[in-house]
Amino acid sequence: MKKIIAQYIIALKEAAENTHRAEDRPIYQLYLADAAYLLALAEIEASFEVLSEAVNSHERLWGHTWLVDDVFKGPSKAWQVVKDCLT
């Protein structure tokens, strides 16, 4: 799980660096900060319930924000892999 979350974080960082839309950059910072919490929970081997709630919270973050530049597709796919690991 840690490796999958780390890959997601890397995809977010790369997208943040490669976006051509200035308005997307702060959103990527939100995603990165929240994903760091997910990685921390995985590192300390938090309970499934705690990790699941954090994943649901992160999913809501994705649902309440809007990225414009198509570079979001890489992190979006990586996020789907993270979610799939918990279902």
BELGIRA-V513748 format. One record per residue. N is the residue number from 1. RES is the residue in one letter. OMEGA is omega in whole degrees, -180 to 180 (* if undefined). D_CENTER is the distance of its C-alpha to the mean C-alpha in Angstrom with 2 decimals. Layout:
BEGIN
N,RES,OMEGA,D_CENTER / N,RES,OMEGA,D_CENTER
END
This chain:
BEGIN
1,M,-179,13.08 / 2,K,-179,12.51 / 3,K,-179,12.90 / 4,I,177,10.41 / 5,I,178,7.58 / 6,A,177,9.33 / 7,Q,176,9.49 / 8,Y,179,5.85 / 9,I,178,6.15 / 10,I,178,9.39 / 11,A,177,8.55 / 12,L,-179,6.75 / 13,K,179,9.89 / 14,E,179,12.18 / 15,A,178,11.38 / 16,A,-180,11.89 / 17,E,-174,15.06 / 18,N,179,16.28 / 19,T,177,15.95 / 20,H,-178,19.42 / 21,R,-178,18.60 / 22,A,-178,18.88 / 23,E,177,17.55 / 24,D,-174,14.07 / 25,R,178,13.81 / 26,P,178,13.60 / 27,I,177,10.78 / 28,Y,178,8.71 / 29,Q,175,10.11 / 30,L,180,9.02 / 31,Y,-179,5.27 / 32,L,180,6.34 / 33,A,-179,8.69 / 34,D,178,7.00 / 35,A,176,4.83 / 36,A,176,8.44 / 37,Y,177,9.90 / 38,L,180,8.38 / 39,L,178,9.81 / 40,A,178,12.88 / 41,L,178,13.48 / 42,A,-179,13.44 / 43,E,-179,15.71 / 44,I,179,18.16 / 45,E,177,18.15 / 46,A,-179,17.63 / 47,S,178,19.12 / 48,F,-178,17.62 / 49,E,180,18.12 / 50,V,180,16.29 / 51,L,179,13.22 / 52,S,178,13.53 / 53,E,178,13.85 / 54,A,177,10.74 / 55,V,178,8.82 / 56,N,178,11.11 / 57,S,179,10.53 / 58,H,177,6.81 / 59,E,176,8.24 / 60,R,177,10.96 / 61,L,177,9.10 / 62,W,-177,8.20 / 63,G,-177,11.84 / 64,H,179,13.38 / 65,T,-177,12.39 / 66,W,176,13.75 / 67,L,-175,13.09 / 68,V,-175,16.44 / 69,D,-177,16.36 / 70,D,178,15.90 / 71,V,178,13.79 / 72,F,-175,10.76 / 73,K,178,11.90 / 74,G,177,10.76 / 75,P,179,6.97 / 76,S,177,7.87 / 77,K,179,9.94 / 78,A,178,7.79 / 79,W,178,5.53 / 80,Q,178,9.17 / 81,V,178,10.30 / 82,V,-180,8.32 / 83,K,-179,9.76 / 84,D,179,12.99 / 85,C,-177,13.46 / 86,L,179,13.88 / 87,T,*,16.25
END
